[in-house]
Amino acid sequence: MLTRTHAFTVPVPHSRQEVWDWFARPGAFHRLAAPWTPLQPLEEARSLADGRAVLQAKVATASVPRGRWVAQHQPDDYIEGSQFGDHCVSQPFSAITGWTHLHRFEGDDASCRLIDQVTTRVPKSVLTPMFRYRGRQVTDDLNAHAAAARQWEAKPSTIAITGARGLVGTALTAFLSTGGHRVIHLVRGEPDPDAIHQQRHWDLETPDPAILDGVDAVVHLAGETIAGRFTAEHMSKVHDSRVGPTRRLAEAIVQHGGPRVFASASAIGFYGSEHTDELLDESSPSGDDFLASVVRGWEQATSPASDAGVRTVLVRTGLVQSARGGLLAVLRPLYEAFLGGRLGDGQQWMSWIAIDDLIDVYHRAIFDDVLAGPVNAVAPQPLRNEEFSKVLASVISRPSSLAVPKVGPQVLLGQRGARELALASQRVVPAALIDAGHRFRHPGLREALQHELGRTD
């Protein structure tokens, strides 16, 4: 295969310096990596001049072998504020692709032209979706940070995050740090002194308020995954990993007295799993099943902070759409294998949100003083499962005619788990966000899935 040079140009409506700074900060590598590809970020370069970035393919595919892609930044290509370059130096990827990548920044104080010049054996048709994705991410993220500075007077802040290594925590860390904020990870194990973001030890039983020194806001994302068979042991872990640690963290915030906001993860499971067509907003009552009781206790555990006057936001999250994890990562291979379709009769309502929109909700929760209490983090357009299935199938060019009987999720999750997770029906609307004039990046499911799966035109 011949080696060719391909150029991809994206106009970004921000100054060249702003765009350069975004790239130079920790997190840019993660924000730019196409989520649908087998190669995903493992290690970020500490310097654009001579650092090293690593992608890893944990599972081999027909086009991508298992292993690590090491991109070595080249000092000879580096010009502060104008360009940097990297070469793939690891095998077998170097031999297969012959990859060199020059990142150029042209423009002035009003706008920037981001030019990616790639010399490789990889066909341009394969690269085009990746660079379109990169251009949208840079532009949308910079727009979001500029709007926060303008509307909420957001200034560089220090934000502590629990659960920072999870799907949402990883994306939120990258977004905040590229925007100029300092992120501290509160970790349950021994802090890694070499980590790119500072880590502090978080003792779930007796958290030391000193871990919040210098912290302006706390984002609490940690908790045992809800997915799994609803055995007594699993349900106990789901409950105990949320309620007790959340209360003790809220108490530590009050004891320290420094953080001005506490944004705590929650879930639309608060409303219960069995609803027909009624619209559920933040004023709707709680349900009476297991997950509803867990979420009630989870939210009530934040009360030490809210009672003490700390602005507390409860982010009731819907079905997060990300190619890196969650529901979409489970469904995508099934649909690609022609095994996708509606669950049961397909009439249950699915309230979903794109991963980047969820990140924007947390961003707003941190800086917008208007938000407090429960906030439904869902897109404005919930869909029935049947319609959701048709849209997903259409985006990846597969049929959706295969119906999955209810017994399928019952085998995996148990009857209770299937009822409260896979077959739950919740038509939730983001009333608090709409009232606040919130703008969604991806209000419709089709455009959200196209962005996450690299299927845009």
N, C-alpha and C positions, 0 to 999 in steps of 0.2 A: 504494500500500500504506500502511495506517495505521501511525502511530508509536505504539507501546505501551511500557509499563514492565513489565518482568518481574523478579521477585525469586526468587533461589535461595539457600536457607539450608542450611548444613552445620554440624552440631555437631562440634567438634574437641576431643578429650579432653586439652587442654593449656591452660595459662593464656593469657589474652588477650595478655600481654606476649610470651610465647614465640612465639605465632602472628604477632604484629606484627613481631617481630624477624626471623622467617623471611622474611616478605614484603619487609622493608627491605634485606636483604642481596643482594649480587650472586648471580645464578643463579635467583632465584624466577621470573623471566620465562620462562626456558627450561623449568623444571620444570612450569610451569602450562600451557604451550602444548600444545594437543591435537595429537598427532603425526600424525594421519590427515588433517588439513586441508591445503589448498594453501598457506595462509598460515603461514609458519614464522619463528621469531625471527631477526632480523638484528642489531638493536642494542638494548641494554638501557638503561633509564632509570637515571641515576645518583642520582636523588632521587625519592622518592614525592611530594614537595611540588611540584616544578616541572620534573621531568625529561621526557625524551622517549623513548618506546620505538617500535621499528620492526619490523614484520613484512613479509615479502616473499613475493609469489607469483611464482615464477620461470616457471611455466607456467600459461597461462590455461585455465580450465575453463568449463563451461556456466554455473556459478553464481558464479565468482570470476574477475574480470579480472586480467590481468598487471599488476604494479605493486607499490607499497609502501603499506602501511597505517601511518600515523604516528599514534600515540596521545600526545597532549600532556597531561601531568599539570597539574592546575588548583590553583593556590595557594589559591583561595577554598574549595575542597572539603577542604583538608588540615587535619586535627586530629591532632596527634601521639598515637599509640597508639590512635586510635579510628577514623579513616577517611581515605581519600584517593580522588581521582577523576581520570578521564582522559576526553578527548574525541577522537574520530577527526577529524583536521584535514586529511587528504590526499584528493585526488581520484583516481579517481572514487568511492572508498569512502565518503567523508563524505556525498556526495549520495545514494548508493545505500542506505546503512544508517542515516544519521542517528544515529550511535552516541554515547552518553554512558554512562559506567560509574562507579558509586559503589561503592567497596569499604568495607564497614563491619565493625567488630570489636566484639562485645559479649560481656561475660563478666567473670570474676574470676580469682583465682589457681588455680582448679581446672579450669575449662573455658572454652571460647570458642564463640560462635556467629558463624560467618563468613557474612556476608550480602552477596551481589552483587546490586546493583540496576541493571538495564540498561534504558535507554530507547533503542529502536531500531525499525526497520522489519523486522528479521529475525524470523521466526516463532519462538516459544518452543520448538517441537518441534526446531528446528535447534540451538538453544543448549543444550538440556537435556543431551545427552551430553557436551558440553564442560565444563559446570559440575560434572557428576558426576565426570568425570575429575579436574578440579582439586581437588575435595574429597578424593578418594582419595589423590592425590599429596601434598597437605599433611599429611593424617593419617598416611599410611604413612611419609613422610620424618621427621616429628617423632617418631613411635614408634621408628623405627630409631635416631635420634640419642639418644633417651632411654635405649633399651636399651643402647647402646654405653657411655654414661656410667655406667650402673648395673652392667653385667656386666664390662666391660673397663676401667673407670675412665678412659674416653677423655676427654681434655681438649683445649681448643683448641690446634691444632697447625699447623705450616707444612709443606705437602706440595708437592713439586715433581713435575710431570707432563710426560713426553714424549708426543708424539702427542695433545696436548690438544685439537686442532681436529677430530679424527676423531669418529666416531659415539660410541664409548665415552668418549673423553676429554672431549667436550663435556658429556655427561650426568654424568660423575663430577665434573667441575669444579663444575657447578651444584649437585649434591647436597652436596658437601663445603662449599662456600662458604655455602650457606643454613644449614648446620649450625654455622656460626661458625668454620670453619677458614680459614686463609689458604692460597690456592693460587697457586703460581708456575708459569708455563708455561716449559718449556725449549724454545726454538724454534731452528730451524736458520738462519733468516734474521735480519735486523736487528730487534731488539726494538722494538715500537711503544710509545712513551712514553705514548700516550693510551689504551692498552688498559685495559679495566676490571679485568683481572687483571695483576699484574706479569709481565713477560717478561724472561728472561735468555737470552743467546745460548749455544747448545749446539753446539760444534764436534764433529762425529761422529768426526773423526780424532784430535784431541788436546783432549778436553774439559778445561776449566780447573776444578779442584776448587773454586775460589772460587764457582762458580755454585751451590754447595750451602751457602753460608753461611746459617746460621739455619734450615736445613731439618731437619725431624724424620724425614721419610719420603720415599722416592722411588718413584713409580709409573711404570713404563716400558711405554708402549703403542705406540711408534713402530715402523713397519715397512712396507715396500712391500706393497700389497694382494696377496693370494694369488689373487684372482679374475682370470682372464685365460687366454689360450691358453698352454699349457705349452711355449713355445719355449725354446731354450737361453738366449736373452737374458732372458726373463721369469723363468725359474728362477734364473738368476744374481742378478737383482735381489732376488728373494724371499730368497735365502740371504744375500747380502752386506749387505742392509739390516738384518738381524737379528743375525747372529753377531758380527761385528766391533764394531759400535756398542754392543752389549750388554756385551761384555767390557770395552771401554774405559770405559763408564759405571760398571760394577762396580768397576773399578780406581780411578776417581775418587772413588767413595764411600769406599773404603778409605783413600785418600790424605787425604781431608778429615777422616774420623773422626767426623763429626757425625751423619749419618742413622742411626737405630736399626733401620730396616727397609727392605728393598728388595723391592717387589712387582712382578714382571716378568710381562708377558703371555706366554702360551704357548698351546698348542692341543691338542685331542684327536687331532689328526693324529699325535701322538706314537705312538699305538698301531697305526698302519697303517690302510689303508683297506678291507681285505678280511677281514671277520669274519662268522661265522654268528650263533649265538645266545648265545655266551659273554658273561658279564658282565665288563666291563673296569673295574677300579678303579685306584687310584694305584700299586698294587704290580705291575700287569700289565706285561709286557715291551714294549719298543718294537718297532715294525714295521720293515720293511726297504725301504719305497718312498721316493720322493723327499721327500715332506712329512715323513715320520717322521724321515728323516736331518736335515732342516732343523731340526725341533723339538728333536731331541737336541742338536744343536750350539748352538741358541739357549739351551736350558736350561743346558748345560755352561758357556756363556759367563758365567753369573752366579756361577761358582764363586769368583772372587777375593773377592766380598763374603761368601759363606757360609763360605768357609775362614777368613776373618778374624773370624768371630763375629757378623756382621751377620745378623739374622733375615731369611731370604730365602724368599719365597713365589712359587711358579711357578703361575700361574693358567691351567690348561689349559681353554681356553674351547671350548664347543660352538657350535652354530648359534644366533646371537643373533637374537632376535625383536624387531624394532623397525620401526615403520611409517616411520621416517626413513631407513632404509638397510638394507644387508645382504640376506639371503634374502627376507624378507617384502616388502620394497620392490620386489623383482623379481617375486615371485609374485603379489602382490595385483592389479596391473593385468591380468595374464593371466587370472586367475580372474574378475575383473569383466567381462572381454570373452568369457567362456564358453570360454576356451582352457586351463583348468587341469585337472590330473589327475595321476595317479601317474607316476613316472619308471620306465621299463622295467617289470619285473614288480611293482614296489612293495614288495618284501620286504626291502629294505635298511633297516637301523636308522638312525634319526635321533636324535641326542642334542642337545637344544636347551636354551636358557635365555632367559627374558624379560630385556630390557635392564635393568629395575630390579633384578632379582635378581642380575644380574652386577655392578651397581653395589654392591649390598649385600655381595657376596663381596669386592670390593676394599676396601670399608669395613672388613670384618672382618679382612682381611689386614693392613691398616694398624695396627689397634688390638688385635687379639686375639693375645696372646703364645703361645697354644697352636698357632696355625697356622704351619707351616714346611714347606718342601719343596713337592712337587707337590700341587695341589688341583684336583680336577675341578670346573670351573664349569659344571655342567649341572643341569637339573631332575631330580628323582627319578623321573620317568616318561618314559623314552625311548619312541619310537613307531616302528613301521614306516612307510615312506614312504607306503604306501597309506592307512593310518589318518590320518597327518598331513594328507594331501590331503583326506580326507573331512571332517576337523574344520575346516580352513581354508575349504573350500567351504561348509560349513554355517554358519559364522560370518558370511560375507558373502552368504549366501542365493544360492548358485550351485551348479550340478551339478559333480561331479568325475568324470564318466564318460569324459572324453577322456584316453586314455593317451598319454604322450609317449614315443616309441621312443628307445632308447639312442643312436641316430644323432644325435638332436637336440643333446644336450650335447657329443657328440663333434665335431660341426661347429664349435661355439663354442669349446670348450676343448682340442680335440685328444683323442686316445684316452687318453693318460696323465692329462690334466687331468680328463676326464670320470670316469675310474676313481677318481681320488683325491679329487675334490670332489663332483660331482653324484651319482655312483653309489656313493659310499663307504658302507660299512655298519659302524657302530661303536655297540655297545650299552653305553654308558658310564654308570656310576653315581657319584654324588658321595659316596663313602664317607667321605672325610676330613671333609666338612661334616656328614654325618649323625652321625658319631662326636662331633663338636663340639656337637651339638644345634642345628644351624642351622635357622632358620625361613625358608621360602621364601614370598615374597609371592604368587607364582603357580606353585604346584606342578603344575597341570594345564594342558595346552596350550589348551583351550577358553577358560578364564578369562584366560589371558595374551593371547590374540588378541583377545578381546572388549575387554579394557582398552586395548590398543594401537590398535584400530580403531574404538573408540567404539560398540561394538555391545552393551553391557550393557543389561539391562532396567531 
